[in-house]
Amino acid sequence: MIELEGLTKRYGEKLAVNNLTFTVRPGMVTGFLGPNGAGKSTTMRMMLGLDRPTAGDVRIDGRHYDHLKDPLRYIGALLDAKAMHGGRSAFNHLLCLAQSNGIPRRRVAEVLDTVGLTAVARKKAKGFSLGMGQRLGIAGALLGDPRILMFDEPVNGLDPEGIHWIRNLMKSLAAQGRTVFVSSHLMSEMALTADHLVVIGQGRLLADTSMADFIERNSRSYIRIRSPQRERLLDVLHEEGVTVIESGSGALEVDGGKAEQIGELAAQHQIVLHELSPQQASLEEAFMQLTAGAVEYHAHADTPLETRFDTRPQRQHWGEDWTRR
């Protein structure tokens, strides 16, 4: 379990993390979301003792990270897949980690097999692709067989098979009762992986809830209906006191109703339905809705290209027009 209490980090005038309090619990995959610049990486670095908090506290199974003896046996982490000696082989990279944490040599071969790198175990890491580097970083996180695992963008550089593999790996680790904490910008993948979500924006906690509850609270759910007898269906729904929104696509939308009730109502009046489908926003849409006011970096797609990349000399005022000099 990872416990944060009032965790705060300031860099000069910049408040990167602002009084974060939440708990990452065992037995589930907890997703860590936030826009760029929200403070996710800084938070994860403080969890691992790489950055010292300005205020607040973070504990790993009740202890500070720097008080853990052989920390890889307690918590394994992938924060940067490139954080390795490129001149070492994959095997020797993991062996150094194992020896520094009292982990048996045999464990190196086991994790290399787990991540699918046995065939390149003796090759130097500097020749690895991004995906292979990710796999080696994951092997390092698994090396101490820890009860807590942290992954920052674990699917970065992985092919579809690799993405499927790491998704199932994280789920299986959680099913074993381990604490799994994962940060990612791939909302579609997070929706398939995480059970619980912690969302931050501009360093502040925005949500700490289940995946299902997060989507329900931050999105609109409705029922979409299509019928060749559209006008008659509208009359029937209005007579029953059902509020209907007419969409531009010709479909009808009903908020707060149940598809079964609407289907039965249509059947009673012998109205043909071509579509009767409950609609709910995706995780990405719910995330965008919640974090709209906490995005630090905005792109402006409607700005003319010549304005965004205008390289013409700009006039400056020096008491007279500089072009006359």
C-alpha positions as CSV (number, residue, x, y, z in Angstrom):
1,M,0.0,0.0,0.0
2,I,1.2,3.5,-0.8
3,E,-0.1,6.4,1.4
4,L,0.2,10.1,0.6
5,E,-0.7,12.7,3.2
6,G,-0.6,16.4,2.3
7,L,2.2,15.8,-0.2
8,T,3.5,19.1,-1.6
9,K,6.4,20.0,-3.8
10,R,7.5,23.5,-4.8
11,Y,10.2,24.5,-7.2
12,G,10.8,28.2,-6.6
13,E,7.6,30.0,-7.6
14,K,6.2,26.8,-9.2
15,L,3.9,24.7,-7.1
16,A,4.2,21.3,-8.8
17,V,2.3,19.2,-6.3
18,N,-0.3,20.7,-4.0
19,N,-1.3,19.0,-0.8
20,L,-2.0,15.5,-2.3
21,T,-3.7,13.0,-0.1
22,F,-4.7,9.6,-1.3
23,T,-4.1,5.9,-0.8
24,V,-3.1,3.3,-3.4
25,R,-4.6,0.0,-2.2
26,P,-3.6,-3.6,-2.9
27,G,-5.6,-6.0,-5.0
28,M,-6.5,-3.6,-7.8
29,V,-4.9,-1.6,-10.7
30,T,-5.0,2.1,-9.8
31,G,-4.6,4.4,-12.8
32,F,-2.9,7.8,-12.3
33,L,-4.1,10.4,-14.7
34,G,-3.6,14.1,-15.3
35,P,-2.8,16.5,-18.2
36,N,0.8,17.3,-19.1
37,G,2.4,19.3,-16.3
38,A,-0.1,18.1,-13.7
39,G,2.6,16.8,-11.4
40,K,2.3,13.1,-12.0
41,S,6.0,12.4,-12.5
42,T,7.0,14.6,-9.6
43,T,4.6,12.7,-7.3
44,M,5.9,9.3,-8.4
45,R,9.5,10.5,-7.9
46,M,8.6,11.6,-4.3
47,M,7.1,8.2,-3.7
48,L,10.5,6.6,-4.5
49,G,12.6,9.1,-2.6
50,L,14.1,10.6,-5.7
51,D,12.6,14.1,-4.9
52,R,12.2,15.4,-1.3
53,P,8.7,16.8,-0.5
54,T,8.5,20.5,0.5
55,A,5.7,19.3,2.9
56,G,3.6,16.3,3.6
57,D,4.5,12.6,3.8
58,V,4.5,9.5,1.6
59,R,4.9,5.9,3.0
60,I,5.4,2.6,1.4
61,D,3.7,-0.1,3.5
62,G,4.0,2.3,6.5
63,R,7.6,3.3,6.0
64,H,9.5,5.9,4.2
65,Y,11.3,4.7,1.1
66,D,14.8,5.5,2.4
67,H,14.1,3.4,5.5
68,L,13.5,0.3,3.4
69,K,16.2,-2.3,3.4
70,D,16.6,-3.9,-0.1
71,P,13.9,-1.6,-1.5
72,L,13.4,-3.7,-4.7
73,R,11.9,-6.4,-2.5
74,Y,9.2,-3.9,-1.4
75,I,8.5,-1.8,-4.4
76,G,9.4,-2.2,-8.1
77,A,9.2,0.8,-10.4
78,L,9.5,1.7,-14.1
79,L,9.8,5.5,-14.4
80,D,12.3,5.8,-17.2
81,A,13.1,2.9,-19.6
82,K,16.4,4.6,-20.6
83,A,17.7,4.7,-17.0
84,M,20.3,2.0,-17.5
85,H,24.0,1.6,-18.5
86,G,23.9,1.1,-22.2
87,G,27.2,-0.7,-22.3
88,R,25.9,-3.5,-20.1
89,S,24.0,-6.5,-21.3
90,A,20.4,-7.0,-20.3
91,F,21.5,-9.8,-18.0
92,N,24.3,-7.8,-16.3
93,H,22.1,-4.8,-15.9
94,L,19.6,-6.9,-13.9
95,L,22.4,-8.8,-12.1
96,C,23.8,-5.5,-10.7
97,L,20.3,-4.6,-9.4
98,A,19.9,-8.0,-7.9
99,Q,23.3,-8.0,-6.2
100,S,22.7,-4.5,-4.7
101,N,19.3,-5.7,-3.2
102,G,20.2,-9.2,-1.9
103,I,18.2,-10.9,-4.7
104,P,19.3,-14.4,-5.9
105,R,21.1,-14.6,-9.3
106,R,18.5,-17.1,-10.6
107,R,15.8,-14.4,-10.4
108,V,17.5,-12.5,-13.3
109,A,16.8,-15.4,-15.7
110,E,13.3,-15.7,-14.4
111,V,12.3,-12.1,-15.1
112,L,14.0,-12.0,-18.5
113,D,11.9,-15.0,-19.4
114,T,8.8,-13.3,-18.0
115,V,9.3,-10.2,-20.2
116,G,10.4,-12.1,-23.3
117,L,14.0,-11.0,-23.4
118,T,15.8,-14.3,-22.9
119,A,17.0,-14.5,-26.5
120,V,18.8,-11.1,-26.1
121,A,19.9,-11.4,-22.5
122,R,23.6,-11.1,-23.5
123,K,23.1,-8.2,-25.9
124,K,24.0,-4.6,-24.8
125,A,21.1,-2.5,-23.8
126,K,22.2,0.5,-26.0
127,G,21.2,-1.5,-29.0
128,F,17.7,-2.2,-27.8
129,S,14.6,-0.6,-29.4
130,L,12.2,1.5,-27.3
131,G,9.9,-1.5,-26.8
132,M,12.8,-3.8,-25.7
133,G,14.0,-1.1,-23.3
134,Q,10.5,-1.0,-21.8
135,R,10.5,-4.7,-21.3
136,L,13.9,-4.5,-19.6
137,G,12.6,-1.8,-17.3
138,I,9.6,-3.9,-16.4
139,A,11.9,-6.8,-15.7
140,G,13.8,-4.6,-13.3
141,A,10.6,-3.6,-11.5
142,L,9.6,-7.3,-11.2
143,L,13.1,-8.4,-10.1
144,G,12.6,-8.3,-6.3
145,D,9.1,-10.0,-6.5
146,P,7.7,-6.9,-4.7
147,R,4.2,-6.4,-3.3
148,I,4.0,-2.9,-4.8
149,L,4.6,-2.0,-8.4
150,M,4.7,1.4,-10.1
151,F,4.7,1.9,-13.9
152,D,5.0,5.3,-15.7
153,E,3.8,4.9,-19.3
154,P,4.5,1.2,-19.4
155,V,3.2,0.6,-22.9
156,N,5.4,3.2,-24.5
157,G,7.1,1.7,-27.6
158,L,5.4,-1.7,-27.3
159,D,3.7,-3.4,-30.2
160,P,0.0,-4.6,-30.0
161,E,1.2,-8.0,-28.6
162,G,3.3,-6.2,-26.0
163,I,0.5,-3.9,-25.0
164,H,-1.8,-6.9,-24.5
165,W,0.9,-8.7,-22.5
166,I,1.6,-5.8,-20.1
167,R,-2.2,-5.2,-19.6
168,N,-2.7,-8.8,-18.6
169,L,0.5,-8.8,-16.5
170,M,-0.7,-5.8,-14.4
171,K,-4.1,-7.4,-13.9
172,S,-2.6,-10.7,-12.8
173,L,-0.3,-8.9,-10.4
174,A,-3.3,-7.1,-8.8
175,A,-5.2,-10.4,-8.7
176,Q,-2.4,-11.8,-6.6
177,G,-3.1,-9.1,-4.0
178,R,-0.3,-6.7,-5.0
179,T,-0.5,-2.9,-5.2
180,V,-0.3,-1.8,-8.9
181,F,0.0,1.9,-9.7
182,V,0.2,3.0,-13.3
183,S,0.4,6.3,-15.1
184,S,-0.5,6.6,-18.8
185,H,-1.8,9.0,-21.3
186,L,-3.4,6.2,-23.4
187,M,-7.0,6.5,-22.2
188,S,-8.3,3.6,-24.2
189,E,-5.7,1.3,-22.6
190,M,-6.3,2.7,-19.1
191,A,-10.0,2.0,-19.5
192,L,-9.2,-1.7,-20.2
193,T,-6.7,-2.0,-17.4
194,A,-7.5,0.1,-14.3
195,D,-10.1,-0.6,-11.6
196,H,-9.6,2.6,-9.7
197,L,-8.5,6.1,-10.8
198,V,-6.6,8.9,-9.1
199,V,-6.8,12.1,-11.2
200,I,-4.8,15.3,-10.6
201,G,-4.6,18.6,-12.3
202,Q,-2.1,21.5,-11.7
203,G,-0.8,19.5,-8.7
204,R,-4.2,19.1,-7.0
205,L,-6.4,16.0,-6.5
206,L,-9.4,16.1,-8.8
207,A,-10.8,12.5,-8.3
208,D,-10.1,9.4,-6.3
209,T,-12.8,6.9,-7.3
210,S,-13.6,3.7,-9.2
211,M,-13.4,3.7,-13.0
212,A,-17.2,3.2,-13.4
213,D,-18.0,6.0,-10.9
214,F,-15.6,8.4,-12.5
215,I,-17.1,8.0,-16.0
216,E,-20.7,8.2,-14.6
217,R,-19.9,11.4,-12.7
218,N,-18.0,13.2,-15.4
219,S,-20.1,12.4,-18.5
220,R,-23.6,12.3,-19.9
221,S,-25.4,9.0,-20.2
222,Y,-28.4,8.8,-22.5
223,I,-30.4,6.5,-24.7
224,R,-30.3,6.9,-28.5
225,I,-33.3,6.0,-30.5
226,R,-33.9,5.8,-34.2
227,S,-37.2,5.0,-35.8
228,P,-38.9,5.3,-39.2
229,Q,-42.0,6.5,-37.3
230,R,-40.1,9.3,-35.6
231,E,-43.0,11.8,-35.3
232,R,-45.3,9.2,-33.8
233,L,-42.6,8.1,-31.4
234,L,-42.1,11.7,-30.3
235,D,-45.8,12.1,-29.6
236,V,-45.9,8.9,-27.5
237,L,-42.8,9.8,-25.5
238,H,-44.1,13.3,-24.8
239,E,-47.5,11.9,-23.7
240,E,-45.6,9.7,-21.2
241,G,-43.7,12.8,-19.9
242,V,-40.4,11.7,-21.3
243,T,-38.0,14.6,-22.1
244,V,-36.5,14.1,-25.6
245,I,-33.6,15.8,-27.3
246,E,-33.7,15.8,-31.1
247,S,-30.1,15.4,-32.4
248,G,-28.9,16.7,-35.7
249,S,-28.4,13.2,-37.0
250,G,-32.1,12.5,-36.9
251,A,-31.9,10.3,-33.8
252,L,-33.7,11.0,-30.5
253,E,-31.9,11.2,-27.2
254,V,-33.4,10.5,-23.8
255,D,-31.6,11.4,-20.6
256,G,-32.1,9.3,-17.4
257,G,-34.4,6.7,-18.9
258,K,-34.0,2.9,-19.3
259,A,-33.8,1.3,-22.7
260,E,-36.1,-1.5,-21.6
261,Q,-38.9,0.8,-20.6
262,I,-38.7,2.8,-23.9
263,G,-38.6,-0.5,-25.9
264,E,-41.7,-1.8,-24.2
265,L,-43.5,1.6,-24.7
266,A,-42.7,1.5,-28.4
267,A,-43.9,-2.1,-28.6
268,Q,-47.2,-1.2,-27.0
269,H,-47.8,1.4,-29.7
270,Q,-46.5,-0.9,-32.5
271,I,-43.7,1.6,-33.3
272,V,-40.8,0.1,-35.2
273,L,-37.3,0.9,-33.7
274,H,-34.1,0.7,-35.8
275,E,-31.9,1.6,-32.8
276,L,-32.3,1.6,-29.0
277,S,-28.9,1.9,-27.5
278,P,-27.6,3.2,-24.1
279,Q,-24.8,5.6,-24.6
280,Q,-22.1,6.5,-22.1
281,A,-19.0,8.6,-22.6
282,S,-15.6,7.0,-22.9
283,L,-12.9,7.4,-20.2
284,E,-11.2,10.0,-22.5
285,E,-14.3,12.1,-22.8
286,A,-14.9,12.0,-19.0
287,F,-11.3,12.9,-18.4
288,M,-11.4,15.8,-20.8
289,Q,-14.6,17.1,-19.1
290,L,-13.1,16.9,-15.6
291,T,-9.7,18.4,-16.4
292,A,-10.7,21.1,-18.9
293,G,-9.9,23.8,-16.4
294,A,-6.6,22.2,-15.3
295,V,-4.8,22.0,-18.6
296,E,-1.6,24.0,-18.6
297,Y,-0.6,23.7,-22.2
298,H,-3.2,24.5,-24.9
299,A,-2.8,24.0,-28.6
300,H,-4.9,26.2,-30.9
301,A,-5.8,24.2,-34.0
302,D,-7.8,27.1,-35.4
303,T,-4.9,29.5,-35.4
304,P,-3.7,30.2,-39.0
305,L,-0.5,28.3,-39.8
306,E,1.3,31.4,-41.0
307,T,0.5,33.1,-37.7
308,R,1.8,30.3,-35.5
309,F,5.0,30.0,-37.5
310,D,5.5,33.5,-38.6
311,T,9.3,34.0,-39.1
312,R,9.2,37.4,-40.6
313,P,11.2,40.1,-38.7
314,Q,9.2,41.9,-36.2
315,R,9.5,45.7,-35.8
316,Q,10.7,47.0,-32.5
317,H,10.3,50.5,-31.2
318,W,13.6,52.3,-30.6
319,G,12.1,55.8,-30.8
320,E,11.9,55.5,-34.6
321,D,11.1,52.7,-37.1
322,W,14.2,50.4,-37.2
323,T,13.7,49.8,-41.0
324,R,14.8,53.4,-41.6
325,R,18.3,52.8,-40.1
